[in-house]
Amino acid sequence: LLLLLLSNMNVLPDQHPGGEELRLVEKDVLIPKRMKEKAMIFCTEYVKAFEDCARGRTVSMVWACRKQNKKMQSCLVDEFNKPGLFEQCKQEYLRDREQFQTTGVPVKKYKRGH
């Protein structure tokens, strides 16, 4: 009966009706995932250089691509730790979550390099 009432209100037990409150998985997993996606987009040049170096290699990648990996990691860490990035991604996530809860249509994901 409770699920029937909640489904009629478009609010399932694992969803919030709105607002800025976050579940633990949203705060610790979903928003940091968005942050990483944004960092990967910003650092596309370095990521691509590392991918090109690593392609076709196995164990030798560790030392052969050391320089590319260091540049890529440095860029990703700098972007991920930018002040305000968490809050920006949180606001985007809350907007997308509210839209999904209202319409039932998921928001398009980020694509690296696009």
Secondary structure as the mmCIF struct_conf table of DSSP 4:
data_model
#
loop_
_struct_conf.conf_type_id
_struct_conf.id
_struct_conf.beg_label_comp_id
_struct_conf.beg_label_asym_id
_struct_conf.beg_label_seq_id
_struct_conf.end_label_comp_id
_struct_conf.end_label_asym_id
_struct_conf.end_label_seq_id
HELX_RH_AL_P HELX_RH_AL_P1 LEU A 2 ASN A 8
TURN_TY1_P TURN_TY1_P1 MET A 9 ASN A 10
TURN_TY1_P TURN_TY1_P2 PRO A 13 ASP A 14
BEND BEND1 GLN A 15 GLN A 15
BEND BEND2 GLY A 18 GLU A 20
HELX_RH_AL_P HELX_RH_AL_P2 LEU A 24 VAL A 25
HELX_RH_PI_P HELX_RH_PI_P1 GLU A 26 LEU A 30
HELX_RH_AL_P HELX_RH_AL_P3 ILE A 31 PHE A 42
TURN_TY1_P TURN_TY1_P3 CYS A 43 CYS A 43
HELX_RH_AL_P HELX_RH_AL_P4 THR A 44 ALA A 54
TURN_TY1_P TURN_TY1_P4 ARG A 55 GLY A 56
BEND BEND3 THR A 58 THR A 58
TURN_TY1_P TURN_TY1_P5 VAL A 59 SER A 60
HELX_RH_AL_P HELX_RH_AL_P5 MET A 61 ALA A 64
TURN_TY1_P TURN_TY1_P6 CYS A 65 CYS A 65
HELX_RH_AL_P HELX_RH_AL_P6 ARG A 66 PHE A 80
TURN_TY1_P TURN_TY1_P7 ASN A 81 ASN A 81
TURN_TY1_P TURN_TY1_P8 PRO A 83 GLY A 84
HELX_RH_AL_P HELX_RH_AL_P7 LEU A 85 THR A 103
HELX_LH_PP_P HELX_LH_PP_P1 VAL A 105 TYR A 110
TURN_TY1_P TURN_TY1_P9 ARG A 112 GLY A 113
#
